[in-house]
């Protein structure tokens, strides 16, 4: 009888042991990491839980669906935030000498570029490149975080012009207001008229070469024009009182315009026009 009880006790212990082994195997199988190299695990963006310590900041830059920026800073140096922002945007970010020791505490989430920059400094200037034919958003070439006493950064700080085409005309009456009805009629009948007034550009061209139209626009705006190839395009259009970038888009897809956005005064100023060779642009994009 004792032998039977002993045998039953041993079988019971063995059965419990098998259950424990099975449970351990299941737990190990569930915790096994994914080793499939074709499906790498996505790393979530690192965040810091709890309040930030003085001097710390968290910066996030996302490009989809559109460029948006989030920032949380607790008594952090503006120059350090600008340095990180420059790396993430892959563009130049300049802090004026007067703000080199500026300490900021700020928090915002998912703002587009211009509203985000306006929260970081009193005076902000952004230099853009706009490709009229690509359909892509303007590309920020330089961001300047200034105060209201420093003044505007140089116009050629990031937008540099190596060549410039000049318009030579023989009309000595250019810029003179017409005095008589005959003069007004003659002016209206001119094949090419360009006027820049109240930050709006008007262009009236009757079968005029694109290069001539651009040179005339550059003369009216007081900016350099770089003609990189002999364009055969002819312009026959009438555009009335549109922003410069909108007017340029209507003329040709091969034009690049460089402009500066002055966020403090809500103004946009053209800096340079380039008539790019479409063949070279296609080679560079390949």
Buried (B, 14 or more C-beta within 10 A) or exposed (E): EEEEEEEEEEEEEEEEEEEEEEEEEEEEEEEEEEEEEEEEEEEEEEEEEEEBEEEEBBBBBEEEEEBBBBBBBBEBBBBBBBEBBBEBBEBBBBBBEEBEEBEBEBEBEEBEBEEBBBBBBBBBBBBBBBBBBEEEEBBBBBBBBBBEEBEBBEBEBBBEBEEEBEBEEEEEEEEEEEEEEEEEEEEEEEEBBBEBEEEBBBBBBBEBBBBBBBBBBBBBBEBBBBBBEEBEEEBEBEBEEBBBBEBBBEBBEBBBBBBBBBBBEEEBBBBBBBBBBBEEBEEEEE
